[in-house]
Amino acid sequence: MRNYISEMLKRKDLLVYLVRSGLKAEHRNSYLGYFWWLLDPLLNVVVYYFLIAVILGRAGEVENFAVFLVIGLVAWRWMSTTVNTSAKSITKYSSIINQVYLPKSIFPLSFTFTQLFNFSFGLIVVALFLIFFGVVPGWQIIYLPVIILTQLLFLMAISLFLGYITVFVRDIDNVLTHVTRVLFYSSPIIWEGGRLPDEYSWVVDVNPIAIIINSYRDILMWNSSPNFTGLFIIAIVSMLASAAMLLYYSKNEHKIIKAL
């Protein structure tokens, strides 16, 4: 395990290269280029705001609904894109993996950090909405790095698992589309968590996605401290899961080469 992590650290330049190449490849042939990093989350918010506020007329149920919506959608976008891209991370680079020895865990991790960069542009969109609607965060905004780090650890654990398992079960990639859709509608991204009946409130209480998204809203909208207990549990479990996956990678990477 120690040798494996040491090998990963030696290959940190490769990780940086994969992140850069991933960012360039996303909008390489588009007319607007890197402007899509801002436009994509903005359009996503506009679509859901039109659906919920204009067509369904339910914006009044939540104060500053546009800000509420943009925070949920931007945080969710980081999660969903990381899940979908990291699942194909190892199979995508199969030609390189079969020719040169590289720690295979670098590939799913690179997709997580790529989407972290995209998320930073989403935060710019959130800031614009806060300014436009006159929502001023309190001193609790200092906890923002803590929430981002927790979400990063959470996604790293998921990426390592999906990157490995998809090599052997290619159908996982197809199933993920439906899984992420279920998670989207079962998490308070476009609806408020308190709206659930009492018998279903536990869905939000134990849902790590809900805990993370509500924590963003707590510090940016409601001027309150985030759910430290929930964030701490997510961070610890994610670190343990990541460590377990790295150990598993170090002992079973030869199986990946055979499967590819």
C-alpha positions as CSV (number, residue, x, y, z in Angstrom):
1,M,0.0,0.0,0.0
2,R,2.8,2.4,0.9
3,N,4.7,1.7,-2.3
4,Y,1.5,2.1,-4.3
5,I,0.8,5.6,-2.8
6,S,4.5,6.5,-3.3
7,E,4.1,5.5,-7.0
8,M,1.0,7.7,-7.3
9,L,2.9,10.7,-5.9
10,K,5.7,10.1,-8.4
11,R,3.0,10.3,-11.1
12,K,1.5,13.5,-9.9
13,D,2.5,15.2,-13.2
14,L,0.4,12.7,-15.0
15,L,-2.6,13.6,-12.8
16,V,-2.1,17.3,-13.6
17,Y,-1.8,16.5,-17.3
18,L,-5.0,14.4,-17.3
19,V,-6.9,17.2,-15.6
20,R,-5.7,19.7,-18.1
21,S,-6.4,17.5,-21.1
22,G,-9.9,16.7,-19.8
23,L,-10.7,20.4,-19.4
24,K,-9.5,21.2,-22.9
25,A,-11.4,18.2,-24.5
26,E,-14.8,19.2,-23.0
27,H,-15.4,22.2,-25.3
28,R,-12.6,21.8,-27.8
29,N,-14.8,22.0,-30.9
30,S,-17.4,24.4,-29.6
31,Y,-17.8,28.0,-30.7
32,L,-18.1,29.4,-27.2
33,G,-15.2,27.3,-25.9
34,Y,-14.4,27.8,-22.2
35,F,-17.4,30.2,-21.8
36,W,-19.5,27.0,-21.5
37,W,-18.1,26.5,-18.0
38,L,-20.2,29.5,-17.0
39,L,-23.1,29.1,-19.5
40,D,-23.8,25.4,-18.8
41,P,-24.7,25.7,-15.1
42,L,-26.6,29.0,-15.9
43,L,-28.7,27.4,-18.6
44,N,-29.4,24.5,-16.3
45,V,-30.8,26.8,-13.6
46,V,-32.9,28.8,-16.2
47,V,-34.5,25.6,-17.4
48,Y,-35.5,24.3,-14.0
49,Y,-36.6,27.8,-12.8
50,F,-38.9,28.1,-15.8
51,L,-40.3,24.7,-15.2
52,I,-40.9,25.0,-11.4
53,A,-41.5,28.8,-11.0
54,V,-43.2,29.7,-14.2
55,I,-45.1,26.6,-15.3
56,L,-45.8,25.0,-11.9
57,G,-45.9,28.3,-10.0
58,R,-44.2,26.9,-6.9
59,A,-41.3,29.4,-6.5
60,G,-43.1,31.2,-3.7
61,E,-42.9,28.2,-1.4
62,V,-39.2,28.9,-0.8
63,E,-37.7,32.3,0.0
64,N,-35.2,33.4,-2.8
65,F,-36.1,30.4,-4.8
66,A,-33.7,31.2,-7.6
67,V,-30.7,31.3,-5.3
68,F,-32.0,28.1,-3.6
69,L,-32.2,26.4,-7.0
70,V,-28.8,27.5,-8.3
71,I,-27.0,26.3,-5.2
72,G,-28.6,22.9,-5.4
73,L,-28.1,22.5,-9.2
74,V,-24.4,23.6,-9.2
75,A,-23.5,21.3,-6.3
76,W,-25.5,18.4,-8.0
77,R,-23.8,19.1,-11.3
78,W,-20.4,18.4,-9.8
79,M,-21.7,15.1,-8.4
80,S,-23.5,13.8,-11.5
81,T,-20.7,14.7,-14.0
82,T,-18.1,13.1,-11.7
83,V,-20.1,9.9,-11.3
84,N,-20.8,9.5,-15.0
85,T,-17.3,10.4,-16.3
86,S,-15.3,8.5,-13.6
87,A,-17.1,5.3,-14.4
88,K,-15.5,5.3,-17.9
89,S,-12.1,6.7,-16.7
90,I,-10.1,3.5,-16.9
91,T,-11.7,2.0,-20.0
92,K,-11.2,5.4,-21.8
93,Y,-7.4,5.1,-21.4
94,S,-7.1,1.4,-22.0
95,S,-4.6,1.9,-24.8
96,I,-2.2,3.7,-22.5
97,I,-2.7,1.4,-19.6
98,N,-1.9,-1.7,-21.7
99,Q,1.4,-0.2,-22.8
100,V,2.8,1.5,-19.8
101,Y,2.6,0.7,-16.1
102,L,0.7,3.4,-14.3
103,P,-1.3,3.4,-11.0
104,K,-4.8,2.9,-12.4
105,S,-6.4,4.8,-9.6
106,I,-5.0,8.0,-11.0
107,F,-7.5,8.0,-13.9
108,P,-10.8,8.1,-11.9
109,L,-9.2,10.7,-9.5
110,S,-8.3,12.9,-12.5
111,F,-11.9,13.1,-13.5
112,T,-12.9,14.1,-10.0
113,F,-10.5,17.0,-10.0
114,T,-11.5,18.0,-13.5
115,Q,-15.1,18.4,-12.4
116,L,-13.9,20.2,-9.3
117,F,-12.4,22.8,-11.6
118,N,-15.7,23.1,-13.4
119,F,-17.5,23.4,-10.1
120,S,-15.4,26.5,-9.3
121,F,-17.0,28.2,-12.3
122,G,-20.4,27.1,-11.0
123,L,-19.6,29.0,-7.8
124,I,-19.2,32.1,-9.9
125,V,-22.7,31.6,-11.1
126,V,-23.9,31.2,-7.5
127,A,-22.1,34.4,-6.5
128,L,-23.8,36.3,-9.4
129,F,-27.2,35.1,-8.2
130,L,-26.5,36.1,-4.6
131,I,-25.5,39.6,-5.7
132,F,-28.5,40.0,-8.1
133,F,-31.1,38.9,-5.6
134,G,-29.5,40.7,-2.7
135,V,-28.7,37.7,-0.6
136,V,-25.7,38.4,1.7
137,P,-24.0,35.4,3.3
138,G,-23.0,35.8,6.9
139,W,-19.7,35.0,8.6
140,Q,-20.6,31.3,8.2
141,I,-19.2,31.5,4.6
142,I,-15.8,30.6,6.1
143,Y,-17.1,27.0,6.3
144,L,-17.3,26.9,2.5
145,P,-13.9,25.2,2.0
146,V,-14.9,22.5,4.6
147,I,-18.0,21.6,2.6
148,I,-16.1,21.6,-0.7
149,L,-13.5,19.3,0.8
150,T,-16.1,17.0,2.2
151,Q,-17.8,16.7,-1.2
152,L,-14.4,16.1,-2.9
153,L,-13.6,13.3,-0.5
154,F,-17.1,11.8,-1.1
155,L,-16.7,11.9,-4.9
156,M,-13.1,10.5,-4.8
157,A,-14.4,7.4,-3.0
158,I,-17.2,7.0,-5.5
159,S,-14.9,7.6,-8.5
160,L,-12.4,5.0,-7.3
161,F,-15.1,2.4,-6.9
162,L,-16.9,3.1,-10.2
163,G,-13.7,3.3,-12.2
164,Y,-12.7,-0.1,-11.0
165,I,-16.0,-2.0,-11.2
166,T,-16.9,-0.7,-14.6
167,V,-13.9,-2.4,-16.1
168,F,-15.4,-5.7,-15.3
169,V,-19.1,-4.9,-15.5
170,R,-19.6,-2.6,-18.5
171,D,-23.3,-2.4,-17.9
172,I,-22.7,-0.2,-14.9
173,D,-22.2,2.7,-17.2
174,N,-25.7,2.3,-18.6
175,V,-27.3,1.9,-15.2
176,L,-25.7,5.0,-13.8
177,T,-27.9,7.2,-15.9
178,H,-31.0,5.9,-14.2
179,V,-29.4,5.8,-10.7
180,T,-28.4,9.5,-10.9
181,R,-31.9,10.4,-12.0
182,V,-33.3,8.6,-8.9
183,L,-30.8,10.4,-6.7
184,F,-31.6,13.8,-8.3
185,Y,-35.3,13.5,-7.5
186,S,-34.8,11.9,-4.1
187,S,-32.5,14.7,-2.9
188,P,-33.6,18.3,-2.1
189,I,-32.1,19.8,-5.2
190,I,-35.2,21.4,-6.7
191,W,-37.5,20.9,-3.7
192,E,-37.2,21.8,0.0
193,G,-36.3,18.9,2.3
194,G,-38.9,19.9,5.0
195,R,-41.7,19.3,2.5
196,L,-41.5,15.5,2.9
197,P,-44.0,13.7,5.2
198,D,-42.6,12.7,8.6
199,E,-42.4,9.0,7.7
200,Y,-40.1,9.9,4.8
201,S,-38.0,12.6,6.4
202,W,-35.3,10.1,7.1
203,V,-34.5,10.1,3.4
204,V,-33.0,13.6,3.7
205,D,-31.5,12.9,7.1
206,V,-29.3,10.0,5.9
207,N,-28.8,11.1,2.4
208,P,-25.2,12.4,2.0
209,I,-26.1,14.4,-1.1
210,A,-28.9,16.2,0.9
211,I,-26.5,16.9,3.8
212,I,-23.9,18.4,1.5
213,I,-26.4,20.5,-0.6
214,N,-28.2,21.7,2.5
215,S,-24.9,22.7,4.1
216,Y,-24.1,24.9,1.1
217,R,-27.5,26.6,1.5
218,D,-27.1,27.0,5.3
219,I,-23.9,29.1,4.9
220,L,-24.8,30.9,1.7
221,M,-28.6,31.6,2.2
222,W,-29.7,31.1,5.8
223,N,-26.7,32.5,7.6
224,S,-26.4,29.4,9.8
225,S,-23.7,26.8,10.5
226,P,-23.7,23.6,8.3
227,N,-24.5,20.1,9.6
228,F,-21.0,19.5,11.0
229,T,-22.0,16.0,12.3
230,G,-23.2,14.9,8.9
231,L,-20.3,16.4,7.1
232,F,-17.8,14.8,9.6
233,I,-19.4,11.3,9.1
234,I,-19.3,11.7,5.3
235,A,-15.7,12.8,5.3
236,I,-14.5,10.0,7.6
237,V,-16.5,7.2,5.8
238,S,-15.2,8.6,2.4
239,M,-11.6,8.6,3.5
240,L,-11.9,5.1,4.9
241,A,-13.6,3.9,1.6
242,S,-10.9,5.7,-0.5
243,A,-8.1,4.0,1.5
244,A,-9.8,0.6,1.1
245,M,-10.2,1.2,-2.6
246,L,-6.5,2.2,-3.0
247,L,-5.5,-0.9,-1.1
248,Y,-7.7,-3.0,-3.4
249,Y,-6.2,-1.3,-6.5
250,S,-2.7,-2.0,-5.3
251,K,-3.4,-5.7,-5.0
252,N,-5.7,-6.2,-8.0
253,E,-4.4,-3.9,-10.8
254,H,-3.2,-7.0,-12.8
255,K,-6.9,-8.0,-13.1
256,I,-7.6,-4.6,-14.8
257,I,-5.0,-5.2,-17.5
258,K,-6.5,-8.7,-18.2
259,A,-10.0,-7.3,-18.4
260,L,-9.0,-4.5,-20.8
